[in-house]
Amino acid sequence: MRRSRWLAGWKGSATKPVIYHCVSRVVDRRFVFEERECEAFRMYMRMYENFSGCRILSYCVMSNHFHLLLEVPPMVDGGLSDEELLGRLGGLYSEVVVAGLAAELAEARKTSIGAEEAAGGDRVAAIHARFTYRMHDLSEFMKGLLIRFTRWFNRVHSRTGTLWEERFKSVIVESGVAARTMAAYIDLNPVRAGMVKDPADYRWSSYGEAVGGGKKGNGKKAREGLVRAYFCDQGVGFEAEKWREVSPLYRRLMGLALGRKPGRADVAGEGNRAGQGMLNTAEMLESKDNGTVLKDLGIAKILHCRVRYFTDGAVIGSKEFVNEAFARARERFSAKRKDGARAMRGIASGVKGLLWSARDLRVRV
């Protein structure tokens, strides 16, 4: 029997962000994501973002897996209006389907004004419920995205069966230091893999999209997400206009030089600028103002290495945050366990005192 997924206990809070780092891998870890697949995945990812009300803070699509930093906000008080619902449906369904639902809602609204007011109201509520149960929900977002992309992939490649290795992994992430560190860790995936030296040169990531705009977009969605990831603990929303302020801070957090000029991101390995713009850890830490959020801790060195805690730690954040999550999910642990926060080991020990994990990973950390 599978253990239920560990979800944030404050789901529905209007003030405390609910953020997850999600990872899913292709079955047998096959390298199936080429340019066409990456573009299709990002298209479906944005479609489900528009439909579900969940927001992508950062992402990276690699050759055989992907990472998402996903915020799951609560449903608005009172639910969606008919107009808002139809707008959400337009992000996922065809115009014909949306028009049919609009007509169905209009007919139900007419009934709710007449003699059968109660029945009409029930019909309207039932129409909304057919779709809203899949909104503002981590599992429904991931399920819909993975199924829709699998159907596309199987059709294009004339195959059948599952595409994904197992259930996706998810880690609860605190807003603030943990969220911006996780966002940078995700965007640095192609750098750690040796595919590029500057994440701006990798098209299928939030940072690459933010500075290059992607193949069809202007990068606004990606900039909004990274601004939110960086400043969500300070009450900043999805404000693309703050990208000028966030961009240099984010590059410094990733251990990158600030001389990077905006431009279209290239396919991995094909960019002429791939070797430019790096600032090594020693240079950064020896400078008068190293510019990192985590002063003098060598955070860039940590982010340029694989950190298992960020995918397997269950909960990542301050000691208080992890202990709170532990207390809310006390039934998941034995009576011997007294608290939740565990210090990170190995390469991640550089964030000791700032970031903690709910799991004590003893090997290959």
N, C-alpha and C positions, 0 to 999 in steps of 0.2 A: 504494500500500500504506500503510495506516494505521500510524503509530508506536504502539508499545505504551504503555499508560498508565504514568506514573511513579508507582510505589508506594513506600511507606516501606520501607527495607531492613531494618528491625528488626521486621517483622511476626512475631508470635509471642512478643515480649518480654513478660515478666510485670511488668516495672518501668518500661518506657519507653512512654508512651501513643502510640498510632497514631491521629492525628487528621487529618481532611480537611475542607476547605471545598469543598462541591459546589454547582454552579449548573447549572440546566437551563432553557432557554427554549422557549416555545411556537412552533411553526412560523409563520414570517412575523411573529413577535412579536405575534400577535393577542391582544387583551384578552379572555380567555375565563374567567378566574377571578373569578366573582362569589360571593356568600355560599354558595350550595349547593355550588359546586365547591371552595371553600376548605375547607368542613367535610368534604367527602368526601376531599379530599387528606390532611387531617390525620388522618382516621380510618385510611386506608390506611397512612400513614406510621407511626402508632403500632402498627398490626397487624404491619408488617414489622419494626419495632423489637422487639416481643415475640417474634416468630418467630426472627429472625436472631441475636440476641445483640449486635448493634451498638446503640449508644446515641446518641440525638440530644442534643447539648449545647445547641444553639440552632438556631432555624429562622425563616424568614419566607416566607410565601406571598404574592406580589404579583399584579398583574393579568395578567401574561404570563410570569412566571418565578418560580422559588423558589430559596432559599438554605438549605443545611443545613450545620451544623457537626457532623460525624459522627465518633464514636470507634469504632474497630474493634478490640475486645479479642481476645486469642487464645482459642481453644477451651480449655476446662478440661482439665487433665491427665487422661488416661484416658478422655476423651470424656464424653458425656452418659449418664446412667442412662436406663432405659426410662421412668421416671416423668418425668424432666426433658424427654426428647424429646417425650412426649405433651403435657406442659404447653406447650412451645414450639409444637407443632402446633395447640393450641387457640387460639393467638393469630391464626391465619391460616385454619384449615380448620373446617368444620362439625362438630358433635358426632357426626354419623353417620360421617364420614370418620375422626375420631379414634378412635371406638369400634371401627371396623373394623381400624385399625392396632393398637389395643390387643389385640384378639383374635388378630391375626396374630403379634404379638410373644409373647403368652402361649403359643401353640402352638409357636413356634420354641424358646422356653425349655424347654418340656416335652421336646422332642426332644433338646435339648442335655444333659439329665440322663440320658437313657436310653442305649441301645446306639449310637445315631447321634450321639454327643456332638459330634464335629467338624463334621458336617453341620449340626447345629442351631446351633452357634456361628457358622458361616458365614452361615446364614440370618438370624440376629439382626444380624450386622454389615452384611449387605446391606440390611436394612430401614432401619437407621440411616443408611447411606450414601446412600440415596435422597433424604434430606432434609438431612443435615448438610453436604453440599458447598455448599449455598446459605447456610450460616451463617458468621458471622465473616469476611465477605468484602465489600469495598467494591463491586466491580462487580456481584456477585450481588444485593446489597441494592438498588442503584439500578435494576438491570434489573427486578427483581421489582416494585418500587414503581411505576416508570414504566409497565410493561406492565399491571399491575392497574388503575392509575388510568385509562389510556387506554381499556381495555375498558369501564370504567364510563362514562367520558365519551362514548364513541362510542355506547353503548347509549342513554344518556339523551338525546343530541342527534341520534340517528338519522343518524350519519355513519360513515364508514369511513376507514381509512388512519392514517398516523402523526400524532401530536399534537406531537411534539417536534422542534425545529429541527435538532439534530445530536447527536453524543455529548455527554454532560454534561461539564462542566469540573470538574477537581478540583485542589486545591492542598494540599500537605502542610503542616501547621501544627504548630509546636512547642508543647508545653504551657507554661504560665506566661503571660508577658506577651503572646505572640503569640496564644494561645488565647482569653484574655479580651478582648483587643482585637478579634479576629475576631468573637467572639460579640456584642460591642456593635455592631460595624459591621453585622452582619446584622440585629440588632433595630432599628437606626436606619434601615433601608430606607424605611419609610413616612414617616419624617420628612424624609429627603432628597428624597422624591418630592412633598412638600408635601401629603400626605394627612392627616396629623395633626401636632400640635406636640409631643405627648408619646407615646412608643412604647407606653405603658401603655394608650392608647386605641385601639390597633390589635389586633383580636381574634386574627388569624391569624399570630401570632408567639410566640416562646418567652416574651418578657417580658410581652406582653399576656395569654398564658395563665397565666403564673406569678402575676400580680397579680389577674386576673379569673376564672380557672378555666375559661375557654372555655365553650362552649354546654352541654356535658354533664359535663365533668370538674371536678375540684377544683383543678387546676393543679399537683398534686404532681409529675407527670412533668416538667413544664417547670421547676419549682423544682429538682428533682434535677439536671437537665441543666446549668442555669446555675451551680449550686454546684460541680459537677464542672468546668465550663469555667473557673471563676474560680480554683479552688484545686487543680486536679489535679497541679500541679507540687509541691504540698506534701503529697501522699499522701492527699488528701481524696477520698472516693468520691461516690456518688450519695446524698447525705445531705440530704434535704429539710429536716430540722430546723435546718440551718445557714443557711437562707434569710434569717432575721432579720439575721444578720451580713453576708451577702453583698449583700442588697438595697440598702442605702445606698451601699456601695462601688461597686456596679454602676451606680447612677444617677449617681454622681459621675464615673465613668469615661466615661459617655455625655454628660457636661456638663449634667446635669439637676439642678434644685433638689430638696431632700430632703423637701419638704412634701407629697409625693404620698401620699394615703391609699389603702389597698387597696380594691378594688371591682371589679365586673364590667366587663371591657373592652367598649367599644362598637364597632359597625361603623365602619369608616373614614369620617371626615367627619360622623358623626352624634352624636358624643359632646359633651356640654355642657362637659366639662372639657378639651377638646383644647388650649385656649390657655394652660392653667395649667402651672406647674411648671418653666419653662425657666430655666436659668442660663447666661448667655452666657459665651463664652470669656474675655473681658476681666475680668469680675467674678470668675470662678473663679481666674484666674491672679494677680489682684491681692490675693486674700484671703490672710490669714495662713497658713492651711492649706488649699490648694486641693483636697485630698482625692483627687486622682487617683493612680493607680498610677505613671504616668509623670510625675514631678514637673516642672513648669515647661516642659513641651514643647508645650503647646497641643494635647494629644491630642484634645480635644473638637472643635476646629476641623477636624482631619483626618478624624475619624469622621463629621462632618456633610457631607463632600464625597465624591464618588465616587473611589475609589482603585483603579486598574486592577491594581495589584500584587496586591491581595487576591483577584482572580479569575483573573489571568493570570501570576502570578509563579512558579508551579510549586512553590516551597518558600518558606515565610515563617517566620522565626525569628531567633535570634541568629546572629552571624557563624559561630560554632563549629558550630551546628546545621546551617546551610545548607551549610557546607563538608563536614560529615560526610555529608550526603545526597548531595552531589556526588561524593564519593569512592566511595560505594557504587554509584553509577550512572555511573561514569566512561566507560563505553562509549557513552553517549548524546551525548558531546561530542567535538569534534575535539581533536587532540593539542596544538593551540595554546592551548587553554583551560587555565590553570594552577590556578585555584581556582573555587569556586562562588559565593561570596557577592558580591552586587552591591548597592551603596547605592541606596536609593530616591530618585527625583527628584521634582520638582514639589511638589505639596501634601504628599506623603508624606515629604518631606525633613525634616519636623519630628520624625520618629522616628529620625533619623540616629544611629547608634551603638547603637541598641537593637533595631531590626528590620531585617532584610536580606532580599533576594529572590534567587532563583536565576536570574532572568531580568532582563536590563537593558532595560527598556522605555523607548524613546527618545521616543515621541510620545504625546500625549494621556494623560499620566500623572497 
